[in-house]
Amino acid sequence: MIKLFASDLDGTLLPQSHQFDELIVASIEKIVASGYYFTIATGRDSAMTTLNGLENKIYQICLNGALIKSPQGTILKKELIDKDVLKLILEEFDDLNLEFLTPTKTYTKQSLEAFTQKLRSRPLEEDVDVTKMFMNNASKHLVFNQSTQEILEQDICKINTFLEPGQSYNRFYHFLDEHSDAIINAPCDDNMIEITKKSVNKGTAIHWLGQYLYIHDDEIAVYGDGGNDIKMLSMFQHSYAPSTALKEAQYAAHTQLGPYYEYSVARHMLETIAKQK
């Protein structure tokens, strides 16, 4: 019997708007009201996750598993990148426009002007409104013009950057290989770098939350579509990927569902609890 549902957001649970719409909110509220637990499992930070009325009802696994929060917003678990490795990254890779994520804010050495110019030069997604929404949210919670020391003073859980056309990342990838005992890069797709502490991933975070709630792994259902979901999908018996997921995620999942934009994940969750009555 499934007791805990855990889902990635973009490309999995959420529709093309990338936001919690009325149907998604109603579905999750029904799951929780029926006595089940629900957690998001996302690469996003808390500031980029607007729950639209689901606050105080669901758990949150953010930053690819580096942060776990209760429905009341209490931090249950936090995994930080080693300060020594962080210092090396800050000192050696100024040219990569890295973003350093904490549980509440994102810090960067970039200026607001440089950040804005970078966003304007990046090709827009098909849905311009969605792209603008992400840009606006990101610019609101970033702290710009930070020094190495100012960033080192923060609790850094994750490091992000978009791969810029024409920029070489070979030296950085070599650095990641050299420090694979301390950090791991598990991006959602080939256009990003997403670094956390080596032991961190969505799967281990969900397992930890299950133990916290006295729920076994075979009582957990997980849903994901991207590269940062592969470990999670391979860890659990009840794992599902939309048909629109990356091929690697589909192979890692136990079962393939319909496309994410048809609300396949929400429908599957509701069908699951209906069968368990």
ZADO-1210 file (C-alpha; in nm, 4 decimals, padded with zeros to 6 digits):
<atoms>
<atom x="00.0000" y="00.0000" z="00.0000" code="MET" pos="1"/>
<atom x="00.1344" y="00.3404" z="-00.0975" code="ILE" pos="2"/>
<atom x="00.1482" y="00.5872" z="00.1925" code="LYS" pos="3"/>
<atom x="00.3820" y="00.8560" z="00.0581" code="LEU" pos="4"/>
<atom x="00.3729" y="01.0150" z="-00.2878" code="PHE" pos="5"/>
<atom x="00.6834" y="01.2051" z="-00.4037" code="ALA" pos="6"/>
<atom x="00.6984" y="01.3951" z="-00.7302" code="SER" pos="7"/>
<atom x="00.9309" y="01.6138" z="-00.9301" code="ASP" pos="8"/>
<atom x="00.7684" y="01.9360" z="-01.0519" code="LEU" pos="9"/>
<atom x="00.8711" y="02.0636" z="-01.3952" code="ASP" pos="10"/>
<atom x="00.8041" y="01.8150" z="-01.6707" code="GLY" pos="11"/>
<atom x="00.6403" y="01.5744" z="-01.4263" code="THR" pos="12"/>
<atom x="00.3633" y="01.6948" z="-01.1938" code="LEU" pos="13"/>
<atom x="00.3082" y="02.0503" z="-01.3133" code="LEU" pos="14"/>
<atom x="00.1401" y="02.1404" z="-01.6431" code="PRO" pos="15"/>
<atom x="00.3003" y="02.3496" z="-01.9160" code="GLN" pos="16"/>
<atom x="00.2572" y="02.6645" z="-01.7053" code="SER" pos="17"/>
<atom x="00.5150" y="02.5213" z="-01.4593" code="HIS" pos="18"/>
<atom x="00.2868" y="02.6305" z="-01.1756" code="GLN" pos="19"/>
<atom x="00.0420" y="02.4667" z="-00.9341" code="PHE" pos="20"/>
<atom x="-00.2906" y="02.5216" z="-01.1095" code="ASP" pos="21"/>
<atom x="-00.6345" y="02.4482" z="-00.9637" code="GLU" pos="22"/>
<atom x="-00.6423" y="02.0874" z="-01.0852" code="LEU" pos="23"/>
<atom x="-00.3021" y="02.0022" z="-00.9368" code="ILE" pos="24"/>
<atom x="-00.3843" y="02.1734" z="-00.6070" code="VAL" pos="25"/>
<atom x="-00.7201" y="01.9946" z="-00.5822" code="ALA" pos="26"/>
<atom x="-00.5570" y="01.6588" z="-00.6584" code="SER" pos="27"/>
<atom x="-00.2933" y="01.6959" z="-00.3883" code="ILE" pos="28"/>
<atom x="-00.5439" y="01.8248" z="-00.1368" code="GLU" pos="29"/>
<atom x="-00.7523" y="01.5112" z="-00.2000" code="LYS" pos="30"/>
<atom x="-00.4465" y="01.2901" z="-00.1485" code="ILE" pos="31"/>
<atom x="-00.3634" y="01.4567" z="00.1836" code="VAL" pos="32"/>
<atom x="-00.7265" y="01.4669" z="00.2980" code="ALA" pos="33"/>
<atom x="-00.7457" y="01.0915" z="00.2326" code="SER" pos="34"/>
<atom x="-00.4723" y="01.0315" z="00.4912" code="GLY" pos="35"/>
<atom x="-00.1683" y="01.0031" z="00.2652" code="TYR" pos="36"/>
<atom x="00.1552" y="01.2014" z="00.2685" code="TYR" pos="37"/>
<atom x="00.2799" y="01.4068" z="-00.0249" code="PHE" pos="38"/>
<atom x="00.6155" y="01.5694" z="-00.0945" code="THR" pos="39"/>
<atom x="00.7540" y="01.7598" z="-00.3862" code="ILE" pos="40"/>
<atom x="01.1050" y="01.6525" z="-00.4914" code="ALA" pos="41"/>
<atom x="01.2579" y="01.9318" z="-00.6954" code="THR" pos="42"/>
<atom x="01.5830" y="02.0935" z="-00.7947" code="GLY" pos="43"/>
<atom x="01.4253" y="02.4295" z="-00.7233" code="ARG" pos="44"/>
<atom x="01.4803" y="02.6166" z="-00.3993" code="ASP" pos="45"/>
<atom x="01.1954" y="02.7121" z="-00.1677" code="SER" pos="46"/>
<atom x="01.1779" y="03.0670" z="-00.3011" code="ALA" pos="47"/>
<atom x="01.1057" y="02.9356" z="-00.6514" code="MET" pos="48"/>
<atom x="00.8303" y="02.7023" z="-00.5334" code="THR" pos="49"/>
<atom x="00.4931" y="02.8758" z="-00.4949" code="THR" pos="50"/>
<atom x="00.2530" y="02.6195" z="-00.3530" code="LEU" pos="51"/>
<atom x="-00.0734" y="02.8094" z="-00.4137" code="ASN" pos="52"/>
<atom x="-00.2570" y="02.7050" z="-00.0984" code="GLY" pos="53"/>
<atom x="-00.0721" y="02.3795" z="-00.0297" code="LEU" pos="54"/>
<atom x="00.1375" y="02.5436" z="00.2406" code="GLU" pos="55"/>
<atom x="00.1091" y="02.3585" z="00.5747" code="ASN" pos="56"/>
<atom x="-00.0184" y="02.0491" z="00.3904" code="LYS" pos="57"/>
<atom x="00.2791" y="01.8913" z="00.2139" code="ILE" pos="58"/>
<atom x="00.6474" y="01.8207" z="00.2682" code="TYR" pos="59"/>
<atom x="00.9137" y="01.9791" z="00.0492" code="GLN" pos="60"/>
<atom x="01.2316" y="01.8186" z="-00.0795" code="ILE" pos="61"/>
<atom x="01.4221" y="02.0939" z="-00.2572" code="CYS" pos="62"/>
<atom x="01.7666" y="02.1576" z="-00.4060" code="LEU" pos="63"/>
<atom x="01.7855" y="01.8020" z="-00.5480" code="ASN" pos="64"/>
<atom x="01.7488" y="01.6556" z="-00.1995" code="GLY" pos="65"/>
<atom x="01.9813" y="01.8846" z="-00.0042" code="ALA" pos="66"/>
<atom x="01.6870" y="02.0383" z="00.1848" code="LEU" pos="67"/>
<atom x="01.3858" y="01.8711" z="00.3469" code="ILE" pos="68"/>
<atom x="01.1101" y="02.0837" z="00.5009" code="LYS" pos="69"/>
<atom x="00.7992" y="01.9943" z="00.6989" code="SER" pos="70"/>
<atom x="00.4520" y="02.1215" z="00.6085" code="PRO" pos="71"/>
<atom x="00.5028" y="02.3874" z="00.8764" code="GLN" pos="72"/>
<atom x="00.8170" y="02.5088" z="00.6999" code="GLY" pos="73"/>
<atom x="01.0590" y="02.3656" z="00.9562" code="THR" pos="74"/>
<atom x="01.3901" y="02.2476" z="00.8106" code="ILE" pos="75"/>
<atom x="01.4116" y="01.8766" z="00.8916" code="LEU" pos="76"/>
<atom x="01.7390" y="01.8071" z="00.7116" code="LYS" pos="77"/>
<atom x="02.0010" y="02.0202" z="00.5396" code="LYS" pos="78"/>
<atom x="02.3099" y="01.9014" z="00.3516" code="GLU" pos="79"/>
<atom x="02.5866" y="02.1554" z="00.2871" code="LEU" pos="80"/>
<atom x="02.8674" y="02.1547" z="00.0327" code="ILE" pos="81"/>
<atom x="03.2069" y="02.1215" z="00.2009" code="ASP" pos="82"/>
<atom x="03.3556" y="02.4665" z="00.2681" code="LYS" pos="83"/>
<atom x="03.7031" y="02.3715" z="00.1435" code="ASP" pos="84"/>
<atom x="03.5679" y="02.2546" z="-00.1930" code="VAL" pos="85"/>
<atom x="03.3362" y="02.5540" z="-00.2074" code="LEU" pos="86"/>
<atom x="03.6309" y="02.7887" z="-00.1532" code="LYS" pos="87"/>
<atom x="03.8223" y="02.6295" z="-00.4408" code="LEU" pos="88"/>
<atom x="03.5233" y="02.6676" z="-00.6737" code="ILE" pos="89"/>
<atom x="03.4778" y="03.0315" z="-00.5775" code="LEU" pos="90"/>
<atom x="03.8436" y="03.1101" z="-00.6313" code="GLU" pos="91"/>
<atom x="03.8994" y="02.9196" z="-00.9549" code="GLU" pos="92"/>
<atom x="03.5810" y="02.9599" z="-01.1599" code="PHE" pos="93"/>
<atom x="03.4821" y="03.3268" z="-01.1621" code="ASP" pos="94"/>
<atom x="03.4185" y="03.3052" z="-01.5366" code="ASP" pos="95"/>
<atom x="03.1269" y="03.0590" z="-01.5123" code="LEU" pos="96"/>
<atom x="02.8564" y="03.2833" z="-01.3588" code="ASN" pos="97"/>
<atom x="02.7800" y="03.0337" z="-01.0844" code="LEU" pos="98"/>
<atom x="02.4831" y="03.0649" z="-00.8511" code="GLU" pos="99"/>
<atom x="02.5149" y="02.9458" z="-00.4897" code="PHE" pos="100"/>
<atom x="02.1896" y="02.8308" z="-00.3320" code="LEU" pos="101"/>
<atom x="02.0998" y="02.8289" z="00.0381" code="THR" pos="102"/>
<atom x="01.7664" y="02.7222" z="00.1908" code="PRO" pos="103"/>
<atom x="01.6345" y="03.0785" z="00.1546" code="THR" pos="104"/>
<atom x="01.8446" y="03.2802" z="-00.0919" code="LYS" pos="105"/>
<atom x="02.0717" y="03.2453" z="-00.3935" code="THR" pos="106"/>
<atom x="02.4053" y="03.4271" z="-00.3965" code="TYR" pos="107"/>
<atom x="02.6187" y="03.5145" z="-00.6971" code="THR" pos="108"/>
<atom x="02.9261" y="03.7177" z="-00.7826" code="LYS" pos="109"/>
<atom x="02.7447" y="03.8488" z="-01.0884" code="GLN" pos="110"/>
<atom x="02.6006" y="04.1981" z="-01.1074" code="SER" pos="111"/>
<atom x="02.2320" y="04.2481" z="-01.1711" code="LEU" pos="112"/>
<atom x="02.3210" y="04.4026" z="-01.5067" code="GLU" pos="113"/>
<atom x="02.5304" y="04.1049" z="-01.6152" code="ALA" pos="114"/>
<atom x="02.2630" y="03.8609" z="-01.4976" code="PHE" pos="115"/>
<atom x="01.9911" y="04.0470" z="-01.6886" code="THR" pos="116"/>
<atom x="02.2017" y="04.0617" z="-02.0034" code="GLN" pos="117"/>
<atom x="02.2698" y="03.6884" z="-01.9819" code="LYS" pos="118"/>
<atom x="01.8971" y="03.6136" z="-01.9559" code="LEU" pos="119"/>
<atom x="01.8164" y="03.8396" z="-02.2496" code="ARG" pos="120"/>
<atom x="02.0737" y="03.6678" z="-02.4675" code="SER" pos="121"/>
<atom x="01.9413" y="03.3203" z="-02.3894" code="ARG" pos="122"/>
<atom x="01.6893" y="03.1771" z="-02.6390" code="PRO" pos="123"/>
<atom x="01.3370" y="03.1911" z="-02.4968" code="LEU" pos="124"/>
<atom x="01.1257" y="02.8795" z="-02.4508" code="GLU" pos="125"/>
<atom x="00.8181" y="02.8381" z="-02.6657" code="GLU" pos="126"/>
<atom x="00.6026" y="02.9793" z="-02.3847" code="ASP" pos="127"/>
<atom x="00.7373" y="03.3316" z="-02.3384" code="VAL" pos="128"/>
<atom x="00.5174" y="03.3968" z="-02.0339" code="ASP" pos="129"/>
<atom x="00.6601" y="03.0938" z="-01.8532" code="VAL" pos="130"/>
<atom x="01.0149" y="03.2027" z="-01.9323" code="THR" pos="131"/>
<atom x="00.9474" y="03.5536" z="-01.8032" code="LYS" pos="132"/>
<atom x="00.7960" y="03.4082" z="-01.4838" code="MET" pos="133"/>
<atom x="01.1139" y="03.2114" z="-01.4099" code="PHE" pos="134"/>
<atom x="01.3313" y="03.5107" z="-01.4913" code="MET" pos="135"/>
<atom x="01.1333" y="03.7434" z="-01.2644" code="ASN" pos="136"/>
<atom x="01.1312" y="03.4980" z="-00.9736" code="ASN" pos="137"/>
<atom x="01.5029" y="03.4315" z="-01.0089" code="ALA" pos="138"/>
<atom x="01.5957" y="03.8001" z="-01.0175" code="SER" pos="139"/>
<atom x="01.3880" y="03.8676" z="-00.7027" code="LYS" pos="140"/>
<atom x="01.5607" y="03.6174" z="-00.4772" code="HIS" pos="141"/>
<atom x="01.9176" y="03.6473" z="-00.6045" code="LEU" pos="142"/>
<atom x="02.1727" y="03.8430" z="-00.4019" code="VAL" pos="143"/>
<atom x="02.4177" y="04.0029" z="-00.6460" code="PHE" pos="144"/>
<atom x="02.7770" y="04.1319" z="-00.6304" code="ASN" pos="145"/>
<atom x="02.8824" y="03.8913" z="-00.3570" code="GLN" pos="146"/>
<atom x="03.2460" y="03.8365" z="-00.2701" code="SER" pos="147"/>
<atom x="03.4091" y="03.4989" z="-00.2141" code="THR" pos="148"/>
<atom x="03.4067" y="03.5572" z="00.1613" code="GLN" pos="149"/>
<atom x="03.0414" y="03.6642" z="00.1685" code="GLU" pos="150"/>
<atom x="02.9366" y="03.3469" z="-00.0108" code="ILE" pos="151"/>
<atom x="03.1573" y="03.1295" z="00.2098" code="LEU" pos="152"/>
<atom x="02.9719" y="03.2628" z="00.5133" code="GLU" pos="153"/>
<atom x="02.6432" y="03.1194" z="00.3822" code="GLN" pos="154"/>
<atom x="02.5020" y="02.7667" z="00.4119" code="ASP" pos="155"/>
<atom x="02.5475" y="02.6605" z="00.0490" code="ILE" pos="156"/>
<atom x="02.3477" y="02.3501" z="-00.0400" code="CYS" pos="157"/>
<atom x="02.3666" y="02.3608" z="-00.4197" code="LYS" pos="158"/>
<atom x="02.5512" y="02.5297" z="-00.7051" code="ILE" pos="159"/>
<atom x="02.3805" y="02.6013" z="-01.0379" code="ASN" pos="160"/>
<atom x="02.4765" y="02.7380" z="-01.3752" code="THR" pos="161"/>
<atom x="02.3338" y="02.7271" z="-01.7253" code="PHE" pos="162"/>
<atom x="02.5781" y="02.6150" z="-01.9919" code="LEU" pos="163"/>
<atom x="02.6503" y="02.9180" z="-02.2080" code="GLU" pos="164"/>
<atom x="02.7031" y="02.8700" z="-02.5842" code="PRO" pos="165"/>
<atom x="03.0684" y="02.9013" z="-02.6778" code="GLY" pos="166"/>
<atom x="03.1869" y="02.8659" z="-02.3161" code="GLN" pos="167"/>
<atom x="03.4260" y="02.5802" z="-02.2389" code="SER" pos="168"/>
<atom x="03.3521" y="02.3795" z="-01.9250" code="TYR" pos="169"/>
<atom x="03.6244" y="02.1166" z="-01.9632" code="ASN" pos="170"/>
<atom x="03.8322" y="02.2563" z="-01.6778" code="ARG" pos="171"/>
<atom x="03.5277" y="02.2607" z="-01.4507" code="PHE" pos="172"/>
<atom x="03.4272" y="01.9049" z="-01.5384" code="TYR" pos="173"/>
<atom x="03.7838" y="01.7964" z="-01.4666" code="HIS" pos="174"/>
<atom x="03.7574" y="01.9669" z="-01.1272" code="PHE" pos="175"/>
<atom x="03.4330" y="01.7772" z="-01.0575" code="LEU" pos="176"/>
<atom x="03.6061" y="01.4486" z="-01.1404" code="ASP" pos="177"/>
<atom x="03.8968" y="01.5335" z="-00.9099" code="GLU" pos="178"/>
<atom x="03.6564" y="01.6081" z="-00.6221" code="HIS" pos="179"/>
<atom x="03.4027" y="01.3322" z="-00.6847" code="SER" pos="180"/>
<atom x="03.4545" y="01.2150" z="-00.3279" code="ASP" pos="181"/>
<atom x="03.2932" y="01.5378" z="-00.2023" code="ALA" pos="182"/>
<atom x="03.0523" y="01.6688" z="-00.4684" code="ILE" pos="183"/>
<atom x="02.8316" y="01.5410" z="-00.7488" code="ILE" pos="184"/>
<atom x="02.6850" y="01.6998" z="-01.0591" code="ASN" pos="185"/>
<atom x="02.3305" y="01.5757" z="-01.1308" code="ALA" pos="186"/>
<atom x="02.1661" y="01.8202" z="-01.3722" code="PRO" pos="187"/>
<atom x="01.8053" y="01.7947" z="-01.4815" code="CYS" pos="188"/>
<atom x="01.9203" y="01.8166" z="-01.8460" code="ASP" pos="189"/>
<atom x="02.2267" y="01.8727" z="-02.0616" code="ASP" pos="190"/>
<atom x="02.1916" y="02.2514" z="-02.0464" code="ASN" pos="191"/>
<atom x="02.2761" y="02.2848" z="-01.6786" code="MET" pos="192"/>
<atom x="02.5246" y="02.2069" z="-01.4052" code="ILE" pos="193"/>
<atom x="02.3695" y="02.1259" z="-01.0635" code="GLU" pos="194"/>
<atom x="02.6171" y="02.0448" z="-00.7879" code="ILE" pos="195"/>
<atom x="02.5432" y="01.9164" z="-00.4386" code="THR" pos="196"/>
<atom x="02.7265" y="01.7248" z="-00.1685" code="LYS" pos="197"/>
<atom x="02.8114" y="01.3780" z="-00.3018" code="LYS" pos="198"/>
<atom x="02.5645" y="01.1889" z="-00.0809" code="SER" pos="199"/>
<atom x="02.2742" y="01.4127" z="-00.1833" code="VAL" pos="200"/>
<atom x="02.0043" y="01.3136" z="-00.4300" code="ASN" pos="201"/>
<atom x="01.6261" y="01.3056" z="-00.4388" code="LYS" pos="202"/>
<atom x="01.6156" y="00.9313" z="-00.3767" code="GLY" pos="203"/>
<atom x="01.8119" y="00.9346" z="-00.0516" code="THR" pos="204"/>
<atom x="01.6105" y="01.2364" z="00.0653" code="ALA" pos="205"/>
<atom x="01.2822" y="01.0560" z="00.0013" code="ILE" pos="206"/>
<atom x="01.4125" y="00.7458" z="00.1773" code="HIS" pos="207"/>
<atom x="01.5082" y="00.9633" z="00.4774" code="TRP" pos="208"/>
<atom x="01.1640" y="01.1263" z="00.4822" code="LEU" pos="209"/>
<atom x="01.0020" y="00.7836" z="00.4646" code="GLY" pos="210"/>
<atom x="01.1971" y="00.6717" z="00.7706" code="GLN" pos="211"/>
<atom x="01.1059" y="00.9961" z="00.9470" code="TYR" pos="212"/>
<atom x="00.7373" y="00.9167" z="00.8814" code="LEU" pos="213"/>
<atom x="00.7792" y="00.5418" z="00.9617" code="TYR" pos="214"/>
<atom x="00.7091" y="00.4509" z="00.5991" code="ILE" pos="215"/>
<atom x="00.8953" y="00.1724" z="00.4177" code="HIS" pos="216"/>
<atom x="01.0432" y="00.2161" z="00.0692" code="ASP" pos="217"/>
<atom x="00.7868" y="-00.0223" z="-00.0798" code="ASP" pos="218"/>
<atom x="00.5130" y="00.2093" z="00.0518" code="GLU" pos="219"/>
<atom x="00.6471" y="00.5059" z="-00.1455" code="ILE" pos="220"/>
<atom x="00.5591" y="00.6057" z="-00.5031" code="ALA" pos="221"/>
<atom x="00.7976" y="00.8394" z="-00.6881" code="VAL" pos="222"/>
<atom x="00.7568" y="01.0328" z="-01.0125" code="TYR" pos="223"/>
<atom x="01.0218" y="01.2078" z="-01.2224" code="GLY" pos="224"/>
<atom x="01.1367" y="01.2962" z="-01.5719" code="ASP" pos="225"/>
<atom x="01.4894" y="01.4398" z="-01.5683" code="GLY" pos="226"/>
<atom x="01.8530" y="01.3573" z="-01.5109" code="GLY" pos="227"/>
<atom x="01.8291" y="01.4553" z="-01.1451" code="ASN" pos="228"/>
<atom x="01.5443" y="01.2035" z="-01.1041" code="ASP" pos="229"/>
<atom x="01.7273" y="00.8952" z="-01.2303" code="ILE" pos="230"/>
<atom x="01.8690" y="00.7900" z="-00.8932" code="LYS" pos="231"/>
<atom x="01.5282" y="00.8366" z="-00.7298" code="MET" pos="232"/>
<atom x="01.3476" y="00.6390" z="-00.9995" code="LEU" pos="233"/>
<atom x="01.5942" y="00.3513" z="-00.9782" code="SER" pos="234"/>
<atom x="01.5797" y="00.3313" z="-00.5975" code="MET" pos="235"/>
<atom x="01.2090" y="00.2640" z="-00.5535" code="PHE" pos="236"/>
<atom x="00.9891" y="-00.0245" z="-00.6629" code="GLN" pos="237"/>
<atom x="00.6953" y="00.2057" z="-00.7350" code="HIS" pos="238"/>
<atom x="00.8573" y="00.4543" z="-00.9746" code="SER" pos="239"/>
<atom x="00.6929" y="00.6298" z="-01.2667" code="TYR" pos="240"/>
<atom x="00.8056" y="00.8548" z="-01.5519" code="ALA" pos="241"/>
<atom x="00.5896" y="01.0439" z="-01.8016" code="PRO" pos="242"/>
<atom x="00.6237" y="00.9422" z="-02.1657" code="SER" pos="243"/>
<atom x="00.7740" y="01.2888" z="-02.2234" code="THR" pos="244"/>
<atom x="01.0619" y="01.2204" z="-01.9808" code="ALA" pos="245"/>
<atom x="01.4267" y="01.1839" z="-02.0780" code="LEU" pos="246"/>
<atom x="01.4974" y="00.8371" z="-02.2128" code="LYS" pos="247"/>
<atom x="01.7348" y="00.7693" z="-01.9238" code="GLU" pos="248"/>
<atom x="01.4593" y="00.8539" z="-01.6757" code="ALA" pos="249"/>
<atom x="01.2113" y="00.6323" z="-01.8579" code="GLN" pos="250"/>
<atom x="01.4577" y="00.3421" z="-01.8432" code="TYR" pos="251"/>
<atom x="01.5154" y="00.3995" z="-01.4699" code="ALA" pos="252"/>
<atom x="01.1448" y="00.4059" z="-01.3881" code="ALA" pos="253"/>
<atom x="00.9428" y="00.0897" z="-01.3288" code="HIS" pos="254"/>
<atom x="00.6411" y="00.2164" z="-01.5263" code="THR" pos="255"/>
<atom x="00.5813" y="00.4750" z="-01.7962" code="GLN" pos="256"/>
<atom x="00.2773" y="00.7041" z="-01.7795" code="LEU" pos="257"/>
<atom x="00.1246" y="00.9411" z="-02.0341" code="GLY" pos="258"/>
<atom x="00.2709" y="01.2841" z="-02.1154" code="PRO" pos="259"/>
<atom x="00.3115" y="01.5247" z="-01.8254" code="TYR" pos="260"/>
<atom x="00.0970" y="01.7961" z="-01.9883" code="TYR" pos="261"/>
<atom x="-00.2061" y="01.5653" z="-01.9724" code="GLU" pos="262"/>
<atom x="-00.1845" y="01.5602" z="-01.5897" code="TYR" pos="263"/>
<atom x="-00.0779" y="01.1953" z="-01.6064" code="SER" pos="264"/>
<atom x="00.1027" y="01.2024" z="-01.2707" code="VAL" pos="265"/>
<atom x="-00.1823" y="01.3612" z="-01.0747" code="ALA" pos="266"/>
<atom x="-00.4318" y="01.1223" z="-01.2341" code="ARG" pos="267"/>
<atom x="-00.2144" y="00.8213" z="-01.1504" code="HIS" pos="268"/>
<atom x="-00.1887" y="00.9273" z="-00.7861" code="MET" pos="269"/>
<atom x="-00.5654" y="00.9647" z="-00.7562" code="LEU" pos="270"/>
<atom x="-00.6207" y="00.6294" z="-00.9285" code="GLU" pos="271"/>
<atom x="-00.3766" y="00.4709" z="-00.6837" code="THR" pos="272"/>
<atom x="-00.5556" y="00.5944" z="-00.3727" code="ILE" pos="273"/>
<atom x="-00.8920" y="00.4976" z="-00.5245" code="ALA" pos="274"/>
<atom x="-00.7696" y="00.1390" z="-00.5711" code="LYS" pos="275"/>
<atom x="-00.6416" y="00.1274" z="-00.2129" code="GLN" pos="276"/>
<atom x="-00.9756" y="00.2094" z="-00.0524" code="LYS" pos="277"/>
</atoms>
